[in-house]
Amino acid sequence: MELLVAGAAGTVTGSKYVLSAGGRRVLVDCGLFQGVKQLRLLNWKPFGFAPSDIDAAVLTHAHIDHSGSLPLLYKAGYRGVVYATGATIDLCGILLPDSGFLQEQEAAFLNRHQLSRHHSALPLYTRAEAEAALAHLRELPFERERTIAKGFKVRLFYAGHILGASSVLVTAGRTRVLFSGDLGRSRDPVMRPPAAPPAADWVVVESTYGNREHPKTNPETILSDIITRTVGRGGTVVIPAFAVGRAQKILFHLERLKQTSRIPDVPVFLDSPMAQSASDLLCRHRAEHRLSAKRCTLVCENAKYVREVEESKALDHNRYPKIILSASGMASGGRVVHHLKVYLRDPKSSVVFTGFQAAGTRGAQLVGGAPTVKIHGEHVAVKAEVHNLDMLSAHAGASEIMDWLGRLPKAPKGVIVTHGEPESSDALRARIEEELGWAAMVPFLGESIDLDGRPRREKRQPR
Ligand SMILES: [Zn+2]
């Protein structure tokens, strides 16, 4: 069996892996590259494999960096089915059309301002193309083994990262390959911990936080401090949050803080139609998390859903203290950018990021202490307090990843470390070799690995 790493090498985005055996090919994840321009340009390049040669596909979870290239896959000639858990399918129903809509908007913006080097900028894919791709998703429940192509069996395991998130075990002949997918936290107030991994010959493991641990501080203590201080001086708290997963976790914490009077009773606005739909899904997929039906309802009702653009704009005109929760989480787009344009300039206000900020994003600049950021072509001075509550991350920290690997029933033949910035992946590789004594490697983008051969020991820095 052979593994082609067609994404998430040296970056946390663009996850795509092709397993080939006996003349058949299975694709695991089909994510969009995101972040710096150099990465985004990869979305316009051929996949590195022929989509029409793929027999079946499976998704670990719905985040765009794992699912967002599905419409491109179909445009490029794939005609098969894509397997995923029920919640992943529901979330893709929200995320993929939105992604198509954003691509159309970006192309329209470039054309309007004649910024494209081409006569007419085209979207990577349209909303309609994204919707067409949804029709090919098929549900595969957790823990149920299924043959998805001749000679290929898959089984999904609970990964605890977001609703529907799974680790994927692919078996072909006598070789078992386990893809961690994005791993959740061992102690999360909303999601359950990742399931123990099954025995596998090879493990492809994520390394988003391969060189870092999450602070042990209770996020509620910090949120309570920031909100109380900000509201006390008449400011507004803007929270850029990832619409799926993170927004719901913040709502959960805010509801608890309000219930116990640890924050002032100011209105909470959830200004992201996508986050609203994702919050509603939390109530629909109750078996996948720790919250009771009552708690789910309370968490969702704690926030006022802002649906219309006009309502969203009004939040920037009234200067009463409030909490605005809005997407996107790295402030690279979405309604939160408009709020930031207003509230970043306000020394009374605070901006609270909620996890990993990829290089090149506005979020990374702000968290890095940039004195100004560019928004809609304007330089905006940063006068508000800026924080990052890294502990709210939905990704396992380095030790949590190591613990998950340590629960494998027996040592695998080799570990392939992906889905991380180069330093993170390399740090995790070194820990796996030193602490577990297993062969581990960091592949490069486009690398083909012979899984029947011996694992390559890394003797060099990746790239
Ligand atoms: Zn993810």
Residues whose N, C-alpha, C, O or C-beta is under 5 A from the ligand:
A	BS01	ZN	H63 D182
